[in-house]
Amino acid sequence: MAKLKHVLVVPFPAQGHLTPLLKLSHCIADHGVKVTVVNTESVHAQVVAANQQDEGSNRIRFVAFPDGLETDEERKDWAKLLESISRVMPGHLQEFIEKMKRQSNSNEDEKISFVIADMTAGWALEVAKRMGIERAGFWPAAVLSLALTLHIPKLIEGGVIDNDGIALKKDAIPISKKLPSYKSDDLTWSFPEDLMIQKTLFRWALAIVHHSTHSTSYLCNSFHELESSACGIIPGVLPVGPLLASTRLLHNRGSLWKEDLTCSNWLDQHPPQSVIYVAFGSTTIFSPEQFYELAHGLEQIGQPFLWVVRPEMTDGPVNKFHSAFLQRVRNHGKVVQWAPQEEVLAHPSVACFFTHCGWNSTLEGLSNGVPLLCRPYFADQHLNRSIICDVWRVGLGVDGDENGVITRHEVRTKILTVLGSDEIRSNCLRVKEMARKSVSEGGSSLKNLESFIELIKA
Ligand code: UDX
């Protein structure tokens, strides 16, 4: 009997990275390949606490390694987290692969035959290369942002950015005649609010460029028809998205927070296309002032809304305001700590999605044909907003006032504009159909996935 192939999947320890790699893992396991997913101990503990264990959970094996940090407070510091992970995880990974090899003396199926690693955890590709194991990178964001990242050395060489990633001119940045120019505000490492964070993000981007040389193929959670120009300029790019949660992932999507399962029932009670869904992903932090403006804006629309307010989503206390707000809006607003987002976006009562433009949220919105209102927070989200609003024209951006605060007035008027735009709605439906086709029989992403699985099994 042919021996089972065993793939090791290494995500970066954050929600927007774990989610798509878990979906990919299930697609691979569907084809009779054994899959082990590597998490940090801290992420593993969060996933176990937040998700039900069901039949689907057993199809994938999880292993957890220490990330080298002592406290969750330290983990909130990106510089510390990135430094610690890339220092301690490669050793744990190597030990684990060696252990699996030793175990293969008694059970051949244990030996790791392939590694798929998030390119933001590219040290795992380096370990695999050193150990002579076949491998592929995984890019969890837009192909357009990968193209920008891989182009960094040329941008430095050409004097477009300095060695800290700061744009030297305000001009638009061209990287290829085949692509629209990037706005300097859309550089994915740009974080003018805190230059230390910007430096960390830029060093992280440089590490991605370095580690990209350890693989010749890059799986992407996108689809060719959506980003054909960007796909065309990166050799080895393999779009396999949109990666969607299969029914097997119904109770364990790898959420880091417990999903509020009352959302579906609540949505059922509303007419088609009436609810505004508001969620800003896993890392966005608001000032209390911004939080109040959003809340007032939603309250003033007078239309039903479902708002995800993560614990610790503001950098100052808002509890007193929040309780009074919940009282006032109780008849038409629902606030939860974490929603089953894909189910929510697929619900017919959802009319639009007020989002931070994280790539997963963007794709989930597009796959369900839901118009987007865009308020990016950091990293690739500004670039995503530009493509959403200026290229695909499936949403509208909010801009903020002279202090960068999005006012209640802007929230109200922009939501009403998105809801009233026939152009945005028809573009959304067109993209939704393209997305559906790409993952259906004979579609571009499904074909790419199938040929990749053949490669794993060879
Ligand atoms: C960040 C980046 O912005 C993103 O572009 C990058 O590719 C990964 O890291 P994040 O803030 O986590 O991502 O946002 P996003 O990429 O949208 O991922 C969030 C995930 O959490 C989505 O899959 C979404 O469905 C899920 N989610 C969010 C929930 O399940 N429930 C919620 O209430 C909110």
Residues whose N, C-alpha, C, O or C-beta is under 5 A from the ligand:
A	BS01	UDX	Q15 G16 H17 T19 P140 A141 A279 F280 G281 S282 T283 V308 W338 A339 P340 Q341 E342 C357 G358 W359 N360 S361 T362 F378 D380 Q381
